[in-house]
Amino acid sequence: MEYFNETREAIGLTHFLVGISKSAVFGVLVALSGCLRGMQCERSSSAVGQAATSAVVTAIVAIIVSDALFAVITNQLGI
């Protein structure tokens, strides 16, 4: 119970909402990169593997860029 109380005092509602919104944005980015690379995929099994690899790389890059943007925005807002 003490851990729950200390955690609740240390993490405010603002931090919680920023974390939830980041998770939602990251999920959307992963879904969009998977859909994009899936639609660009050809019919062979090797093309599917290449598309999956490309989707993972695209998602990772998009997450890094969006996380950097979140960091800049939250820093400017003083959150």
C-alpha positions in Angstrom: 0.0 0.0 0.0 2.9 2.3 0.8 4.3 1.8 -2.7 1.0 2.8 -4.3 0.7 5.9 -2.1 4.3 7.0 -2.9 3.8 6.4 -6.6 0.6 8.3 -6.7 2.3 11.3 -5.0 5.3 11.2 -7.3 3.5 10.9 -10.6 0.9 13.6 -11.3 -2.0 13.4 -13.6 -0.1 15.4 -16.3 2.7 12.9 -16.4 0.2 10.1 -16.6 -1.7 11.7 -19.5 1.5 12.5 -21.4 2.6 8.8 -21.1 -0.8 7.6 -22.3 -0.8 9.9 -25.2 2.8 8.9 -26.2 1.7 5.2 -26.1 -1.3 6.0 -28.3 0.9 7.9 -30.8 3.5 5.1 -30.9 0.8 2.6 -31.5 -0.6 4.6 -34.4 2.8 5.0 -35.9 3.5 1.2 -35.7 0.1 0.5 -37.3 0.6 3.0 -40.1 4.1 1.8 -41.0 2.9 -1.8 -41.1 0.0 -0.9 -43.3 2.1 1.2 -45.6 4.8 -1.4 -46.1 2.1 -4.1 -46.4 0.4 -2.3 -49.2 3.8 -1.8 -51.0 4.6 -5.5 -50.7 4.8 -7.8 -53.7 3.4 -11.4 -53.9 6.5 -13.5 -53.1 7.5 -14.8 -49.7 10.8 -13.0 -49.8 9.0 -9.7 -50.5 6.9 -10.2 -47.5 10.0 -10.7 -45.3 11.5 -7.5 -46.8 8.3 -5.6 -46.2 8.1 -6.7 -42.6 11.8 -5.7 -42.0 11.1 -2.4 -43.7 8.0 -1.8 -41.6 9.9 -2.5 -38.3 12.7 -0.1 -39.3 10.2 2.6 -40.4 8.3 2.2 -37.1 11.4 2.5 -35.0 12.6 5.6 -36.8 9.1 7.2 -36.5 9.0 6.4 -32.8 12.4 7.9 -32.2 11.4 11.1 -34.1 8.0 11.4 -32.3 9.6 10.8 -28.9 12.1 13.6 -29.6 9.2 15.9 -30.5 7.4 14.9 -27.3 10.6 15.7 -25.3 11.0 19.1 -26.9 7.3 20.0 -26.5 7.1 18.8 -22.8 10.3 20.6 -22.0 9.1 23.8 -23.5 5.8 23.5 -21.6 7.7 22.7 -18.4 6.0 19.3 -17.9 
